[in-house]
Amino acid sequence: MSTDYLDPLRETALGVISAKSFPAIIDTVDAMLKSSSVRLVGYEKIGGGHVSAIVRGKIAEIRLAIQTGMEVAKQAGQSVSTTVLPRPHTNLEKVFPFTSKLLKITNIDDHHAHSSQALGFLETRGFPALVGAADAMLKSANVQLIGYETIGDGLCTIIIQGSVTNVAVAVESGISESLRRGWDLNAVTVIPRPLDDMVKTLPAVLAEPLLIPIAVKEMEKQLVQLPDLAQLSAPVEVAKTIALPEPLKEPLKINQPEELL
């Protein structure tokens, strides 16, 4: 089988870096993308709170990006593991679930566009805490809920977007609400002017609400068509067709407490 379609990867490298917090890996990725000419391929979650980011670029740029990422992750107090793979073997496509995107990124010198809005991340342990913190954040400032991310070990991160000021206010409100309620707050971060590479890899909520009812006409076709009772030859056929329940033979007995009698 020809592997010519993988040629663009032969003179490049892959860098993989992991942390035990989604906001921490976001901080790490932001520093990596802004420090060197690498492209973000995506994330991999293996459970237990472990999440890895995968970047691609020229070998020297990948080494610089990984070194920068390690410094940022260590400052956040996260346990980190890294690897740099120069000229990755073609069979690694079996490991990376987003190989199709990896192959599309062939021009590593593309200009990195900055978003005009900031991103805010607040990570809690437990979904009820996530929902409560998200509610406080949305009520405190003009921000938009983008979605949420889970990485195992009960860790889930709410993601919001808005101006730098509004995102900072919202995140502060989320922190205050979490501390007031005694929720397990694991990590927070605000990313001003994130690169498009990062924004495109984030989970997003549904763009359009689900419409109810769905395909009413199709549902009508599936309804059971009851026979015309006037054309039935005998009542027994009606019973077989409609499956009428049998009448009660005795009235129901209701046992009431003695004090109510």
C-alpha positions in Angstrom: 0.0 0.0 0.0 1.4 3.4 -1.0 2.2 5.9 1.7 3.0 8.8 -0.5 0.1 10.8 1.1 2.2 10.9 4.3 5.2 12.6 2.7 4.4 16.0 4.2 5.1 14.4 7.7 8.6 13.0 6.9 10.5 16.3 7.5 8.5 17.3 10.5 8.1 16.2 14.1 5.3 15.6 16.6 5.4 16.8 20.1 3.2 15.4 22.9 2.9 16.9 26.4 0.5 16.0 29.2 -0.9 17.4 32.4 -3.5 16.5 35.0 -5.8 19.5 34.4 -7.5 20.8 31.3 -6.9 24.5 32.2 -3.2 23.6 32.7 -2.9 22.0 29.3 -4.6 25.0 27.8 -2.1 27.4 29.4 0.6 25.1 28.2 -0.7 25.0 24.6 -1.1 28.7 24.5 2.5 29.3 25.5 3.7 26.7 23.0 1.8 28.1 20.0 2.9 31.7 20.8 6.6 30.8 21.3 7.2 28.9 18.1 5.8 28.0 14.6 4.0 24.9 15.5 0.4 23.8 14.9 -2.0 22.3 17.4 -3.3 18.9 16.2 -5.6 18.1 19.1 -6.0 16.6 22.5 -6.0 13.0 23.8 -7.7 12.0 27.1 -6.9 8.7 28.7 -8.8 9.0 32.0 -7.8 9.6 35.5 -7.5 13.4 34.8 -4.7 12.9 32.3 -4.9 15.0 29.1 -2.3 15.4 26.4 -1.8 18.0 23.7 -0.2 17.1 20.3 1.5 19.6 18.2 3.3 19.4 14.8 6.0 21.4 13.2 9.6 21.5 12.2 11.9 19.5 14.5 13.7 22.5 16.1 10.4 24.4 16.5 8.8 21.3 18.2 11.7 21.0 20.7 11.4 24.7 21.5 7.6 24.4 22.0 7.9 21.4 24.2 10.5 23.0 26.4 8.3 26.1 26.8 5.3 24.0 27.6 7.2 22.0 30.3 8.2 25.3 32.0 4.6 26.6 32.0 3.1 23.2 33.2 5.7 22.9 36.0 4.9 26.5 37.2 1.3 25.3 37.5 2.4 22.4 39.7 1.2 19.8 37.3 2.9 16.4 36.8 4.0 16.4 33.2 5.3 13.9 30.7 6.6 14.8 27.2 7.9 13.3 24.0 9.3 14.6 20.7 9.0 12.3 17.7 11.2 13.5 14.7 9.9 12.1 11.4 7.1 10.0 13.0 6.5 6.6 11.6 3.5 6.2 9.4 2.0 3.5 11.6 1.4 6.0 14.3 -1.8 6.9 12.5 -3.3 4.0 14.4 -2.6 5.8 17.7 -3.7 9.3 16.9 -7.5 9.5 16.5 -7.3 12.8 14.6 -4.8 11.7 11.8 -7.0 13.1 9.1 -6.6 16.6 10.6 -2.9 15.9 11.0 -2.5 15.2 7.3 -4.3 18.3 6.3 -1.9 20.5 8.2 0.9 20.6 5.6 2.0 24.3 5.7 3.5 24.8 9.1 4.5 28.4 8.2 0.9 29.6 8.1 0.2 32.8 9.9 -1.4 32.2 13.3 -4.6 34.4 13.6 -5.6 35.7 17.0 -9.1 35.8 18.3 -10.4 39.2 19.3 -12.1 37.7 22.4 -10.7 36.0 25.5 -11.4 32.5 26.8 -12.0 31.5 30.4 -11.6 28.0 31.9 -12.8 26.9 35.4 -12.2 23.3 36.4 -14.1 21.6 39.3 -14.3 18.1 40.6 -17.9 17.0 40.2 -20.6 18.0 37.7 -22.9 19.8 40.3 -20.1 22.1 41.1 -19.5 22.8 37.4 -23.1 23.7 36.8 -23.2 26.0 39.9 -20.0 27.8 39.0 -21.2 28.1 35.3 -24.4 29.7 36.5 -22.6 32.2 38.6 -20.2 33.1 35.8 -22.9 33.7 33.3 -24.9 35.9 35.6 -22.0 38.1 36.6 -20.8 39.3 33.2 -21.5 39.4 29.5 -19.9 36.1 28.5 -21.0 33.2 26.3 -20.9 29.6 27.3 -18.9 27.7 24.7 -19.1 24.2 26.2 -17.4 22.0 28.8 -14.7 19.3 28.8 -14.2 16.3 31.0 -10.9 14.4 31.5 -11.8 11.8 34.0 -11.3 11.5 37.8 -14.4 13.7 38.2 -12.7 16.7 36.6 -14.8 18.9 34.3 -14.0 22.3 32.9 -16.5 25.0 31.9 -15.4 27.2 29.0 -16.6 30.7 28.4 -15.8 33.4 25.8 -16.1 37.2 25.8 -14.0 40.4 26.2 -10.9 40.1 28.5 -12.6 42.2 31.2 -15.9 40.3 31.2 -14.1 36.9 31.1 -12.0 37.9 34.1 -15.0 39.1 36.1 -16.9 35.9 35.3 -14.0 33.6 36.3 -13.6 35.6 39.5 -17.3 35.1 40.2 -17.0 31.4 39.5 -14.1 31.1 41.9 -15.9 33.0 44.7 -19.0 30.9 44.3 -17.0 27.7 44.4 -15.2 28.8 47.6 -18.4 29.9 49.2 -20.1 26.6 48.5 -17.1 24.5 49.5 -16.9 23.0 46.0 -13.6 21.3 44.9 -12.1 23.9 42.6 -9.1 22.4 40.8 -7.8 25.0 38.3 -8.7 28.2 36.5 -7.1 30.2 33.7 -7.9 33.1 31.3 -6.4 33.2 27.8 -6.5 36.7 26.2 -6.4 36.7 22.4 -6.1 32.9 21.9 -4.8 31.6 18.6 -7.4 30.1 16.2 -5.6 26.8 16.4 -6.8 26.5 20.0 -10.3 27.9 19.5 -11.0 25.4 16.8 -10.2 22.4 19.0 -12.4 23.3 21.9 -15.8 21.5 22.5 -18.8 23.6 21.5 -22.5 23.5 22.4 -25.1 22.8 19.8 -25.6 25.7 17.4 -29.3 25.2 17.1 -31.8 23.9 19.7 -33.6 20.6 19.1 -37.0 21.2 17.6 -40.0 19.3 19.2 -41.9 17.6 17.8 -39.7 16.0 15.2 -41.0 14.9 11.8 -44.7 14.9 12.9 -45.9 13.7 9.4 -43.5 10.7 9.6 -44.8 9.9 13.1 -48.4 10.0 11.9 -47.6 7.3 9.2 -46.3 5.0 11.9 -49.4 5.2 14.1 -51.5 2.1 14.4 -54.5 2.2 12.1 -57.5 1.0 14.1 -60.1 -0.9 12.1 -63.6 0.5 11.3 -65.8 -0.9 14.1 -68.9 -0.8 11.8 -67.3 -3.3 9.4 -66.3 -5.9 12.0 -68.3 -9.1 11.8 -68.1 -9.9 15.5 -67.1 -8.2 18.8 -64.5 -10.9 19.4 -62.5 -9.6 16.4 -62.6 -6.1 17.9 -61.1 -7.5 21.1 -58.3 -9.3 19.2 -57.5 -6.2 17.1 -57.5 -3.5 19.8 -56.5 -5.8 22.7 -59.0 -4.3 25.1 -58.1 -4.9 28.8 -60.3 -7.2 30.8 -62.8 -5.5 33.2 -62.3 -5.7 36.9 -64.3 -8.5 38.5 -64.3 -7.0 42.0 -64.1 -3.5 43.3 -60.7 -2.4 44.6 -60.3 -2.5 48.4 -58.5 0.4 49.9 -56.9 -0.2 53.3 -57.0 3.0 55.3 -55.3 3.7 58.6 -57.5 3.1 61.6 -57.2 6.7 62.8 -58.8 7.9 59.5 -61.8 5.5 59.8 
